Amino acid sequence: MIFRRRPPRQVPDSLPAETPEMAVERYKYILQQIHTVNENVYRFLAVYQTLTVAIATAGLALFVGYRTWRIDPAIARSGLVALLWLETVVAVFTVMLIFIGIVSWLDYRREECELADEFVRPGFRKQPRKSAFVRWYETYILLFIIGLTVFLWVASRTILLPAMT
């Protein structure tokens, strides 16, 4: 198969001179919001990782030290389950924030495309395709958070809790 190079897209150096200043400011605002939404995902992931590591450390400390601390095994198991629920709440909250970020990003991109269609030329920016979610890093961050939460529950139910007798 022979690949042909596409001709370069004709991109205007700037917005047309007759573009109202309000539209230019709105476009700058939309681009700033898109940038902020993209950055927020990493902030949410950092908070999730920090809290999850702290919760998992507390759970492992409880598992290793409950006999030394003379804690009844039933109470230690309850404490471990409570920590699992706490991690699950943190995970659900983080997933919700990332999902809201995706919805916001799609909305800002729609606004950007509409503004560009009106003031640059129709079709200047294509609407985002939701079917391209496999290319979005948010997809894999969400899968990581959900997968880790499921793993923690399964590992705790099958390994840690039965060993706490």
Secondary structure as UniProt FT lines:
FT   TURN            17..18
FT   HELIX           21..65
FT   TURN            66..70
FT   HELIX           73..119
FT   TURN            122..123
FT   HELIX           130..135
FT   HELIX           137..155
FT   HELIX           156..160
FT   HELIX           161..163
//
